[in-house]
C-alpha cells in the first residue's frame, strides 16, 4: 500500500508524518519515505521560489529512485510518502508559469507523475490552515504558498486523481487519516 501526503509547504505534512510513524500511532509501516527537497540544498540546489530545472529534475529523479528502491512497486509493502512526484510536478508548474523554468521540465515532471500516479492507494492533501513558520529552509512567502495550493486545487479539479483532504488540528487529521486507511484495509 502506497500512501502519499501532499500539498504546498508549511501545511503540516512533516508533522503529520512524524505522528503517523510514531510507535504510539498504532500504525505499522515498512518504510517512511521523505522528500529529497530539503536535502537537495546541501548539493547547492535551489528550492522554493528560486527552484530551477536542475533542482526539479534532481527531485523528480530522486522521487523515482526512492519509490522503486523502497519497494513502491511491490503491493505487499506499506509505504508512507512525505510528498511525492505530484508535489514536484506542481512546484514545477508554478515555476513555469512564473517563467523561471522551461515548460519541457514541467512536462517531464508531469509525465513521470502520471506514470506513477496509479501506484498510490491514497493521496492525502493538506491545505494551508496555519501560520507560516520560519525554519531556515521553507519559504515564508504567503502569496507563494497560496499560489502553489491553488495549482494543486486546479489540478485535482481536472484530474482523475481525487485526493482525500485532511483538515483541522493534528489530532483531527490523525483521526481522519486512520478512519480512511483502516476502513479500507
N, C-alpha and C positions, 0 to 999 in steps of 0.2 A: 504494500500500500504506500503510495507516494502522496504526501500532503505538503502543500506549499502555503506559506503565509506571505502575502504580497501587499504592496501599497507604497505610497510615497514615503519619504523619510520622516522620521520623528512622529510615527503613529503608534508606537509601542510594540512593533513586531519582535524585536530582540528581547524585550521584557517578557512578552507572552511566551516566546520560545523557551526562555530560561525557566519560566514557571512550569511549562508543559513537559520539560525534560527533567525536572526535579524528581527524585525518588518518591517524594511525598505526593506527586500528582496522580499516582495510581495508573499512569500510562507507561507502556514499555515501548521503546524504540530500538531498532537495530542500529540506527545512526541519526545524529542531528547534523545536517549539512548547512554550514554557514556560507553566506555570500562572500565572494572574493573582493567586494568593493572596498572595505576598509583596509584590507591587507595590501591592496594594489598601490596604495600611497607609498609604501616602503620601496617600491620599484621605481618611483618617480613618476607614476601615472597620475593624471588629474581626474578628480571626481566632481560631483555636484554640477553646478553651472559651468564649470571650467572643463568638463569632460570633453574628450576628443575621440577621433576614430581609433587611435591606438588603445585608449583606455576601454572603449566599448568593445572592441574586438578581443582584447585580453579578457574582459569579463565574460563575454558570451562563450569564448573557447574554454574558459575555466569552468563555466556552468556545465558545458558538455562533458568535459573531463571528469568533473566531480560527480555528476549524475551517473555516468557509466561506471566509474571506478568504485562507487559506493553501493552499487547493486540496484540502481533505479530501474534497470530493465528486467529485474527478477521480481515476479509478483509476490513471492513469499516474504520479501523484505518489508519492513515497516520503517519508512524514512520520513523525517520531518525537515523541510527546507525553509531556512530563513532567507527569503527572497528566492527567485528562480529566473529562468530565461525570460519570463514575461516582464519582470522589472527592468531587465537590461534593454529589452525591446522598447518599453515605454519611455525610459530615460533617453534612449537614442532618438526616438520620435520627437521628444521635446527639443533636443539639441538640433535636429534637422530643421524643425520649424523655426528655430532661432537663427538658422543659417550658420551654425557652429560645427555642423557635421554633414558630410556628404550623404545624400539620400541612399547611395549604394551601401553604406554601412548600416543604415537603419533597415534596409530591405534584407540584408544578410541576417541581422538580428531577428527580424520578423520571420524569415524562413526557418531559422533554427528553432524559434519558439513554436511555430506551427508544426514542425516535425515532432517535437517532444510533448506538445500540449495534451495529447490524448493519453499520455503516460501518467498523468496526475489523476488520482481518485478524487481529491478535494483541493479546491483553491479557496483559501480564506482571505478575504480582503479587509484590510484595516484602513480607515479613513481618518483624516485629521480631526481630533477631538481635544487635544491637549496643547498647551503652550509649547513652543519650540524651546529646546534646552540646548545651550552651548556645550558641546563636548570636545571641541577642537577638531572634529572630523566632518560632521554633518553640517549642511548649510542651515542657517537660521533665517533665511530669506523666506518670509511667509508667502509672498507672491509666487516664488518658485515652487514651493510646496503645493500650493493650491492649483497651479497650472499643471503640475505633474498628476495630481489627484484627478483633475478634470480629464486628462488624457486617459487615465485608467477607466473612468466612468464612460467616456465616449467609446472606448474600445469595447467594453463589456456590453454596451447598447447594440453594437452591430456584430458582435462575435457570437459564435456558438458556445464559447466558454462562458458559463454562468457561475460566478463566484458566490460564496456564502459570506455575507458581510457580518463581521463581528463588531459590536459596539458596547459602550459603557465602560465601567471600571474594569480593572484587571480581573477581579473575581467574576464579574459578569461575563467577560469574554471567555474565561476558562470554562465556566458553566455551559455557555452556548456551544463552545468547541466540543466538549465532552458529550453533550446530548446528541450532536450531529454524528460524531465519529463512532461513539458507542452504539448509537441507534442503527448504524449501517454495517456493523460487524457481522 
